Every structure is written in C-alpha cells, then in structure tokens.
Amino acid sequence: MVFYFGYGSNINLVSLRAKGVEPISSERGILNGWKLTFNVQHWFMHEGGMGNIQPSSDINDYVEGIVHCLHDEHLAALDAMESYGVGYDRIEVNVETANGLIRAQAYIGLPDFLDNDCLPSRRYLNIITRGAEAAGLSMAYLEKLRSHPLLVVEDYPDFVFPADQVLPFNQQTLALNPQYTAIAGAVFDMREARPKLESLHVLFGGKDMTLFHLKRHDTSTGNETIDDYINGSITEGQKKYLNAYLHEYLKEFRYVGRYVYEDAS
C-alpha cells in the first residue's frame, strides 16, 4: 500500500475512479508551507492550467487535499495518467491529518510544462471544488477555489469531418495502429504531433478516447458507457466537450478516417 496526496482533480472521487483508481481509504489532509497553483500546461492548450503545488516562503500558505491509501498498482496507473516524468515529477511530502502526520506521494510540475500565465478551466475547477465540498474541506479553502480566476474559452463551431480521408476503422483495426487514436467518430495519426504530446502515444495509441474524455467532464457521474455516447444519452456539456476535442485533435494530429462504433448493448 502507498499513501498519495491529491490536491487537484484527484480530490474528487468520481474523477479518481475515472482514472481506474479505487482508494482503500481517504481522509482530509493539510500540506503546510506550500501553495496551490494552476501553472502546469495541459497537453491540449484549450484546457489551460492544471493543478500544481509549490513550496512557499509564506508561513501562512497551505494546501488542503485528500490523502488516499492506494494499492501499489494504482500508483502506477496514476503515474501514467498524470504524465509522470514528462509533465509531473512525484515526491514525498508530510501531510497533516486527523490521525497524525502522514508521509505521502504527491505530483509536482516539471519545468518544461510550467507556465505561470495559465489559468484553470471552468470544467477543471468545478471538478476540484465539487470534490472539495464532498470531502468537507474548509469553507475558507472552498472560497479560495471558487474565487480563482478562470481561463476564458470561446465555444467551438460544430465539427465538420474532413472529406479528404474516408478510411474506416473499428476497435480491432484501430488497435493494430498504435500511432493512431480516435475520438467521437474520427481517427487521427499522432506521429507528427509536437514533442510535448509524445507521451500520449502510450496512453491514447490504438484506442478510442471518447469515453476517456466523457468521464473527465465536470458533469460526469462516472457511470457513462460508450452506448450512452452512441445513443446521444450524454449531457450537452459533454457533447460540447467532445466537439472541442475534435477541433483540438485536428490541430495537433492528422485526420486519417472515421471510427465505426459497434453497439455494445
């Protein structure tokens, strides 16, 4: 077992479970002498800044979060999801809890991904705030989260599938192409992406990422299935979120064809 201190979206158990992590136990914790920032640039620019913790010279600074007790294999799963070694490092920190001081793992942003001009998106901050509310973090800390400035993102137009490529893919044929990925019916080649996205090849390669993104929207219950997407039984916010990602994938990757969904019901 290992202790892990979540201070961003991993405060929220719905978000944590969407990453395939089910904690053995969870309790509130305070990391004194550190401050919360949102200066880790997301893989995709429209997502703004992700959470980070940084040592502070102000003795009044602290970060509230949740200490999760995890199985060892779940920490390995988090390493992949949190882009360990690329966007984040992982260190040990001393977290104060009701049961005493706990030495826990925590992620901190690596220099190449830091941008102090970043702001969090409404979606991301909602996930953190709702998790903090459910966990019973202090009212002062909740107010600090709620009042944080946000990234302003304009709505995207409805995505129009390019007409120059019509290659069909399904789950089996996509899996044979580990440099390809799919979302919301479109397949993209990741090989020409900028270097900072190379780590996505392992996470996204040969897979349809539609459900991955659905479960990362702030309206997610964590119970969505691919059939919900196929049948249109998702929220308007989730539909807009997938539409935005279609545009962002097209910016970063090369469109190569359509993905055909097979109804799993």
Phi, psi and omega in degrees: 000156181215146176264137182228132180261111176264130182233347180253231182295341180280002164294325186276119184293330176297315179295318181295318180293329177296340177268008178082019183245120176246107183291149174290319177203162180215142176212154180295149178211157179233129177255102183278147178082012177233162177229151178272131174229174178230051190251016174264114183294128177295160175306320183251128193299328184289349179275349177073217186260139175264162183296149178209157172237141181223141177300145182234145176275353179272117184293346180273353181282144177201161177235127175265147179190202183234131172267114178259134170268121187239155165291150183305320183293337179286329175295321177297322177295319178294323178305317180292316183291327183267010177056047179299131180089351179241294178266331183228149165260169177232128183231175173256138179227157178263116185247130178276129177229173178296340180258016178107183182284131180239133174273115188230155174282145176210151180263137175231144184294141176271150188307321184295340182252005182273134177213106185289355176271356182291148173231150179285154175280162176301316179304309185294315181292327175301316181299315180296312184296317179294322176294321179294321177297313182296327182278348180079033175293163189297151179298323180297319180289321177300318180294324177297318178294313184297330185266003183290138177302149185241153172290134177263121180235128178284152176295144178272147172292163177302134182291135176250120181293129177303145184266354188276349179227129182229024180296129179271141176229153169228188184301319184289314183287328176295321181298338179280354182237084185293353175264000179255155174214161182227154172204133172049041175091003180240144179245137184230147175264122185268359190294335183259014181290161178295155187306326183293347179260004182299329181294344180286343181302319180288318185285319186258340191299128178073014186232153168271124186260014183302308182293324176307312182285323178304318184281356177255007174276152184288350175267001183293141172266349185087358184251006182297150175236167178294332176297327177299319177293312182302319183272359180076017183269054178231166183286161176298324177297319178293322178298316179294325181294315177296320179298318177299318181291328173302315178296318183288322175299320181295328176292321189267329185239176178255124180291132182233351179164189182256150177253127182259120181272141175252124182299123184272358185281000000 
